[in-house]
Amino acid sequence: MKKIAVIGGGIIGAVTAYYLAKEHYDVTVYDDGIGQATKASAGIISPWLSKRRNKQWYALAKDGAAFYTKLVRDLELDDSIYHKTGALLIRPNAQLEELADLATERKKDAPEIGTIDLLTAKETAARFSLLQPQASLMISGGAKLNGQALLTTLYQRILKEGGVIHTKKALLKKGPQGFIVEFDLGEHAVDQVVLTSGPHVKTLLAPLGYQVDIRPQKGQLIAFDTTVDTHDLPVAMLDGEADLIPLANGKILIGATHENDAGFDLTPTKDAFDRLTQSIARFLNTPTHLFSSPYHYQIGTRAYTSDFAPFFDQIPNEALFVASGLGSSGLTTGPLIGYLLAQKIQGNQPDLTGYQKPLHTYLKKS
């Protein structure tokens, strides 16, 4: 069996490795976890009302949301990790009616949307007691996801299926018959490599003569530990920078920032706290109750491209697969991308053209 190295153990790499290990491939994951976006993330799986003009991105996000049915079943995820509690959208009234029409239209190709309900101010407050009474749109198919908990489960399943995980930084170089992965415990010769290390893909591919259109984006979330019963609360997609994500056991997250000029800095900032709390304060009935709760930062580094679209495929004429550029939608699109890469490595030929531009748009030989 071919030896496969997955460099980058975030959402894409972990899903790829899991589905390969499940089919008894000799797979090893390398990731030191520093700045990893998935580990720091919490997600809203509800892409259907996005107004992004990129139709390929929407197709990927729509199918990515639908893929969670399989992922939940395969990993036996409980509702502390993935919970379909619905998504509340808070917008001015005129926009809500427009979004309801869009949801009705898109439901024809995405039944996962579920029911679509315009709620009165009183009904909104009844669904989410922290919110001020205000009109909203409720999409029952929306879900909340604990990124770190999902990653922990994926790692457990990879190990159970016979895979190996090294929590070490890795480098890549050409070998006499394939590639060699270098890390502080030595070197491993491998037959195929999957690069899913976010913005670090650029650094890893540079010695092999590739230029990659990718850059880091800092994302900060604020996680409050409250006494609120959050189990069945929906996520709230607010009109502004921050969203409200109630996870299990009273944890409520707000975020996230999109900082394009911070590089790989992981320092928590008061500016991020102020921006995020000010963004949502006007939507809350008692903001001081939430903001006075104990809190901590969750900070990661996303990867994004010039057109904010992801890329993933095999590099032509190389035993090398690459995926990056997910931006802030990684928890929605990442699992499907990982599954498709695993399918391709197994010799299947999933059609990737409907999801992205050609790979050479983002990756070129120097």
MITI-744052 format. One line per field, with one value per residue (C-alpha): x negated, y negated, z; residue in three letters. Coordinates in pm, 1 decimal, decimal comma. Example, Ala and Ser with C-alpha at 12.3 -4.5 7.8 and 13.67 -1.06 7.14 Angstrom:
MITI-744052
c1 <- [-1230,0_-1367,0]
c2 <- [450,0_106,0]
c3 <- [780,0_714,0]
res <- [ALA_SER]
***
This chain:
MITI-744052
c1 <- [0,0_-129,2_-250,6_-60,8_-160,5_98,3_-76,5_179,8_420,1_702,1_1049,8_946,9_640,6_812,6_1113,3_887,2_677,4_982,7_1139,5_804,1_730,1_1080,9_989,0_667,6_424,7_91,1_152,9_-33,2_78,2_-172,5_-60,3_-200,1_138,3_-4,6_243,4_458,9_789,1_1005,0_886,5_984,8_1313,7_1682,7_1905,9_2245,8_2341,6_2600,3_2460,7_2781,1_2859,1_2515,3_2523,3_2171,3_2172,6_1932,3_2164,7_1892,1_1831,8_2204,4_2224,6_1935,4_2086,2_2433,6_2297,9_2063,6_2358,6_2538,9_2226,1_2262,1_2535,7_2274,9_2000,9_2222,8_2319,6_1965,6_1809,8_2112,1_2105,8_2325,2_2505,0_2233,7_2026,4_2280,7_2633,8_2900,0_3084,6_3163,1_3025,3_3182,9_3103,3_3142,4_3183,7_3408,3_3763,7_3739,7_3424,8_3587,6_3864,3_3607,9_3402,9_3712,4_3779,0_3415,9_3438,4_3756,7_3590,8_3270,1_3457,0_3549,2_3187,0_3106,6_3382,6_3142,3_3260,8_3565,3_3852,2_3840,8_4025,0_4050,1_4067,5_4216,3_4011,4_4186,2_4125,8_3756,2_3711,2_3888,0_3641,4_3331,9_3387,5_3061,9_3183,1_3390,0_3737,0_3681,8_3807,2_3599,7_3588,5_3560,7_3401,0_3455,5_3173,8_2901,3_2655,3_2383,2_2047,0_1769,9_1458,3_1216,0_1442,8_1488,2_1112,4_1058,8_1309,8_1145,8_803,9_946,6_1101,7_780,8_584,7_854,3_837,3_459,4_342,4_57,3_55,2_-261,9_-203,9_-514,8_-594,5_-693,5_-882,1_-873,7_-1140,8_-1175,7_-1320,4_-1466,9_-1129,7_-865,0_-879,2_-1050,9_-882,6_-1126,1_-1037,3_-1225,8_-1204,4_-1363,0_-1259,5_-987,5_-989,5_-636,2_-468,2_-203,1_-157,1_155,0_81,7_367,6_175,6_369,1_146,3_-166,1_-105,1_-287,6_-603,8_-596,3_-565,9_-822,2_-1127,5_-960,0_-939,3_-574,3_-420,3_-90,9_172,7_239,1_204,1_287,3_589,8_615,3_946,8_1033,5_1340,9_1451,5_1586,7_1801,0_1871,9_2227,5_2499,1_2742,4_2900,3_2747,5_2818,5_3111,7_3048,2_3016,2_2721,9_2783,9_2647,4_2650,2_2637,8_2272,8_1927,9_2008,1_2241,2_2363,3_2286,9_2419,4_2236,4_2289,0_2259,3_2331,9_2053,0_2147,1_1906,3_1910,3_1702,4_1505,9_1271,1_1119,0_774,9_589,1_277,6_191,5_-10,8_-63,9_-31,0_179,8_184,7_531,7_624,9_856,8_950,6_1098,7_1295,6_1428,3_1518,0_1698,7_1889,0_1989,3_2105,5_2357,4_2448,3_2739,1_2900,1_2893,5_3151,3_2892,5_2546,1_2373,5_2500,0_2309,3_2005,3_1946,7_1919,6_1575,6_1428,7_1127,7_1004,5_991,1_748,4_645,3_496,9_712,1_588,4_743,1_676,0_699,6_1060,6_1147,8_1219,1_1064,8_865,0_807,1_681,3_380,3_88,7_31,9_-248,1_-308,1_-210,8_-103,9_241,8_312,7_604,7_618,9_791,2_1103,4_1125,7_1401,9_1620,7_1380,9_1606,7_1878,4_1667,1_1366,1_1514,0_1645,8_1311,6_1130,3_1366,2_1325,0_944,5_961,6_1180,7_934,0_636,8_827,0_848,3_1198,5_1257,6_1494,2_1581,8_1424,1_1480,7_1820,2_1666,2_1363,8_1155,1_868,1_582,8_336,5_538,6_381,2_72,4_-200,2_-541,2_-813,6]
c2 <- [0,0_-347,3_-565,4_-894,7_-1202,3_-1465,1_-1788,3_-2003,5_-1849,8_-2099,5_-2023,7_-1925,0_-1722,9_-1539,7_-1442,4_-1330,8_-1122,2_-968,7_-847,5_-711,8_-534,7_-391,6_-223,4_-88,0_-331,0_-389,5_-753,6_-989,6_-1339,3_-1611,7_-1930,5_-2122,3_-2288,4_-2639,9_-2892,1_-2623,2_-2774,5_-2465,1_-2423,1_-2782,4_-2780,5_-2745,9_-2740,0_-2816,6_-2561,4_-2763,1_-2886,3_-2901,8_-3271,3_-3398,2_-3661,7_-3592,5_-3606,6_-3314,3_-3034,1_-2770,7_-2868,7_-2846,8_-2500,8_-2388,4_-2542,7_-2402,7_-2051,6_-2093,4_-2157,5_-1853,4_-1638,9_-1674,5_-1411,4_-1155,1_-1294,4_-1286,6_-928,0_-809,1_-973,4_-915,2_-1280,8_-1378,3_-1709,3_-1862,8_-1874,7_-1922,5_-2029,3_-2129,0_-2386,6_-2630,8_-2969,6_-3305,7_-3587,3_-3937,4_-4202,0_-4501,9_-4391,1_-4455,1_-4243,0_-3959,8_-3924,0_-3925,8_-3658,5_-3447,0_-3454,9_-3359,1_-3070,4_-2943,8_-2950,0_-2781,2_-2515,1_-2358,9_-2240,2_-2232,6_-2064,7_-2074,0_-2433,3_-2290,8_-2516,9_-2890,7_-3114,1_-3489,6_-3551,2_-3845,5_-4031,0_-3839,6_-3503,3_-3583,9_-3663,2_-3338,5_-3141,1_-3318,1_-3491,5_-3690,8_-3879,5_-4193,3_-4151,1_-4204,3_-4046,9_-3765,6_-3485,2_-3130,4_-2855,7_-2524,8_-2344,7_-2571,9_-2402,5_-2492,6_-2318,7_-2301,3_-2295,7_-2186,1_-1902,5_-1783,8_-1781,4_-1582,9_-1321,6_-1301,6_-1243,4_-968,0_-795,9_-828,2_-655,0_-391,1_-312,2_-264,5_-609,9_-798,7_-1158,6_-1357,6_-1686,8_-1827,8_-2087,7_-1922,5_-2027,2_-1868,7_-1786,7_-1569,7_-1224,4_-971,9_-794,0_-1031,2_-1280,7_-1305,5_-1460,6_-1617,5_-1683,4_-1698,4_-1322,9_-1239,7_-1183,7_-976,5_-871,4_-872,6_-797,1_-1069,5_-1394,4_-1595,0_-1958,8_-2107,6_-2344,1_-2663,5_-2964,2_-2753,8_-2577,7_-2868,9_-2812,4_-2434,3_-2454,5_-2731,1_-2496,5_-2276,9_-2572,7_-2672,4_-3013,4_-3009,2_-3282,0_-3251,5_-3471,6_-3453,2_-3608,8_-3636,8_-3543,6_-3614,3_-3481,4_-3558,1_-3259,0_-3343,0_-3084,9_-3155,8_-2994,0_-3008,6_-2683,6_-2689,2_-2333,6_-2401,7_-2767,2_-2848,1_-3038,7_-3406,6_-3553,2_-3922,8_-4228,9_-4327,8_-4179,7_-3935,0_-3637,3_-3467,1_-3094,9_-2914,7_-2584,1_-2320,5_-2372,6_-2744,3_-2850,4_-3139,5_-3260,6_-3584,9_-3649,0_-3635,8_-3909,4_-3913,2_-4071,3_-4069,1_-4254,9_-4064,0_-3788,4_-3492,4_-3693,3_-3507,6_-3778,4_-3848,9_-4215,4_-4445,7_-4599,8_-4267,0_-4236,4_-4590,7_-4552,7_-4222,8_-4318,4_-4657,0_-4486,5_-4268,8_-4487,0_-4653,5_-4313,3_-4196,4_-4270,9_-4269,7_-4293,6_-4347,5_-4007,6_-3832,5_-4059,7_-4030,5_-3651,2_-3484,3_-3466,6_-3364,9_-3423,1_-3160,5_-3269,3_-3104,2_-3186,4_-3127,4_-3111,7_-3321,5_-3384,2_-3701,2_-3622,6_-3468,0_-3128,7_-2793,3_-2555,4_-2181,5_-1912,7_-1709,6_-1913,2_-1801,8_-1547,0_-1523,7_-1270,9_-1577,2_-1702,1_-2047,6_-2234,6_-2583,2_-2919,7_-2831,2_-3166,0_-3192,3_-2918,2_-2634,2_-2441,6_-2438,2_-2348,3_-2174,1_-1829,4_-1785,6_-1895,2_-1642,5_-1365,8_-1450,7_-1447,0_-1107,2_-979,4_-1101,7_-944,5_-614,4_-625,5_-761,0_-1065,4_-1307,0_-1606,5_-1910,9_-2159,0_-2273,2_-2387,1_-2596,2_-2763,8_-2565,5_-2496,8_-2701,6_-3011,4_-2993,9_-2777,0_-2813,0_-2667,1_-2929,5]
c3 <- [0,0_-85,4_198,2_211,7_409,5_496,2_593,0_768,3_1018,0_1000,1_871,1_516,6_611,7_895,9_683,7_398,2_635,0_802,6_479,0_356,9_686,8_680,4_350,0_505,8_342,8_519,2_612,5_846,6_945,4_1036,6_1214,4_1509,9_1561,9_1599,1_1462,3_1308,2_1200,8_1265,7_1623,3_1701,4_1516,6_1574,6_1274,1_1138,1_874,1_685,0_350,5_150,5_183,7_89,5_-182,6_-306,5_-685,8_-722,5_-834,7_-802,1_-440,7_-367,4_-525,7_-304,3_8,9_-64,3_-122,1_174,3_404,3_261,6_313,5_691,2_683,2_578,9_803,8_1113,0_1036,3_959,5_1266,4_1493,0_1598,0_1891,1_1921,2_2138,8_1818,3_1539,8_1622,8_1373,5_1584,4_1304,5_1207,0_1284,8_1043,0_1182,4_911,5_837,5_753,2_379,3_356,0_550,8_294,2_14,6_192,9_249,7_-124,3_-193,4_53,8_-109,1_-450,3_-334,4_-140,1_-476,5_-507,2_-136,9_66,1_363,2_417,0_592,0_688,7_620,0_865,9_903,3_1278,3_1461,6_1721,1_1998,1_1827,3_1779,4_2147,7_2236,1_2022,8_2163,4_2497,5_2484,1_2176,8_2183,8_2034,0_1661,0_1340,3_1194,2_940,9_1074,0_862,8_1041,2_856,3_993,9_1229,1_1475,4_1483,8_1742,7_1523,4_1794,8_1909,3_1551,9_1502,1_1822,5_1704,4_1361,8_1519,3_1738,2_1435,5_1230,8_1505,7_1548,6_1176,3_1192,6_1086,6_1253,5_1377,5_1443,4_1622,8_1460,0_1196,8_869,0_557,5_214,9_-41,1_-349,1_-296,0_-540,8_-569,3_-446,9_-161,9_174,5_475,5_721,5_1084,5_1411,0_1470,9_1135,9_776,2_612,9_249,6_110,9_-219,0_-215,9_-29,7_53,6_142,3_345,9_573,0_502,8_430,3_494,8_161,7_1,2_206,6_161,3_-216,1_-273,5_-255,1_-518,2_-755,9_-718,2_-666,7_-478,1_-455,3_-84,3_221,2_593,8_759,4_1136,8_1293,6_1657,2_1836,8_2192,8_2387,5_2691,4_2962,3_3072,9_3280,7_2987,2_2868,7_2520,6_2408,8_2177,4_2098,9_1726,8_1585,8_1517,7_1194,4_1271,7_1049,3_1098,1_1152,8_1431,7_1466,7_1782,1_1818,5_2129,3_2175,9_2443,2_2819,6_2826,5_2593,1_2363,7_2096,5_1905,4_1597,7_1404,3_1291,6_941,8_977,7_646,5_763,4_1082,0_915,2_1147,5_1468,6_1727,3_1994,6_2137,6_2110,0_2299,2_1966,3_1855,2_2180,7_2146,6_1777,6_1825,0_2139,4_1996,3_1678,3_1860,5_2160,3_1979,7_1916,1_2279,6_2545,8_2828,6_2671,2_3005,6_3123,1_2841,4_2835,8_3211,3_3188,5_3199,9_2851,0_2648,7_2295,2_2022,5_1752,4_1427,8_1090,3_782,3_424,5_150,6_-217,8_-427,8_-521,2_-181,7_-344,6_-247,2_-465,7_-434,0_-672,2_-776,0_-906,0_-1267,5_-1315,2_-939,2_-671,4_-483,7_-386,4_-251,6_-94,8_54,1_41,3_238,1_413,8_673,4_524,2_600,0_835,8_569,0_265,6_421,6_496,0_143,1_-2,6_217,2_110,4_-259,0_-227,5_-56,8_-338,9_-599,6_-420,0_-415,9_-795,2_-830,7_-1047,5_-875,1_-1088,6_-923,5_-1205,6_-1080,4_-751,4_-848,0_-1112,2_-1270,3_-1028,5_-1235,2_-1143,2_-797,2_-836,7_-1099,6_-1162,5_-1120,7]
res <- [MET_LYS_LYS_ILE_ALA_VAL_ILE_GLY_GLY_GLY_ILE_ILE_GLY_ALA_VAL_THR_ALA_TYR_TYR_LEU_ALA_LYS_GLU_HIS_TYR_ASP_VAL_THR_VAL_TYR_ASP_ASP_GLY_ILE_GLY_GLN_ALA_THR_LYS_ALA_SER_ALA_GLY_ILE_ILE_SER_PRO_TRP_LEU_SER_LYS_ARG_ARG_ASN_LYS_GLN_TRP_TYR_ALA_LEU_ALA_LYS_ASP_GLY_ALA_ALA_PHE_TYR_THR_LYS_LEU_VAL_ARG_ASP_LEU_GLU_LEU_ASP_ASP_SER_ILE_TYR_HIS_LYS_THR_GLY_ALA_LEU_LEU_ILE_ARG_PRO_ASN_ALA_GLN_LEU_GLU_GLU_LEU_ALA_ASP_LEU_ALA_THR_GLU_ARG_LYS_LYS_ASP_ALA_PRO_GLU_ILE_GLY_THR_ILE_ASP_LEU_LEU_THR_ALA_LYS_GLU_THR_ALA_ALA_ARG_PHE_SER_LEU_LEU_GLN_PRO_GLN_ALA_SER_LEU_MET_ILE_SER_GLY_GLY_ALA_LYS_LEU_ASN_GLY_GLN_ALA_LEU_LEU_THR_THR_LEU_TYR_GLN_ARG_ILE_LEU_LYS_GLU_GLY_GLY_VAL_ILE_HIS_THR_LYS_LYS_ALA_LEU_LEU_LYS_LYS_GLY_PRO_GLN_GLY_PHE_ILE_VAL_GLU_PHE_ASP_LEU_GLY_GLU_HIS_ALA_VAL_ASP_GLN_VAL_VAL_LEU_THR_SER_GLY_PRO_HIS_VAL_LYS_THR_LEU_LEU_ALA_PRO_LEU_GLY_TYR_GLN_VAL_ASP_ILE_ARG_PRO_GLN_LYS_GLY_GLN_LEU_ILE_ALA_PHE_ASP_THR_THR_VAL_ASP_THR_HIS_ASP_LEU_PRO_VAL_ALA_MET_LEU_ASP_GLY_GLU_ALA_ASP_LEU_ILE_PRO_LEU_ALA_ASN_GLY_LYS_ILE_LEU_ILE_GLY_ALA_THR_HIS_GLU_ASN_ASP_ALA_GLY_PHE_ASP_LEU_THR_PRO_THR_LYS_ASP_ALA_PHE_ASP_ARG_LEU_THR_GLN_SER_ILE_ALA_ARG_PHE_LEU_ASN_THR_PRO_THR_HIS_LEU_PHE_SER_SER_PRO_TYR_HIS_TYR_GLN_ILE_GLY_THR_ARG_ALA_TYR_THR_SER_ASP_PHE_ALA_PRO_PHE_PHE_ASP_GLN_ILE_PRO_ASN_GLU_ALA_LEU_PHE_VAL_ALA_SER_GLY_LEU_GLY_SER_SER_GLY_LEU_THR_THR_GLY_PRO_LEU_ILE_GLY_TYR_LEU_LEU_ALA_GLN_LYS_ILE_GLN_GLY_ASN_GLN_PRO_ASP_LEU_THR_GLY_TYR_GLN_LYS_PRO_LEU_HIS_THR_TYR_LEU_LYS_LYS_SER]
***
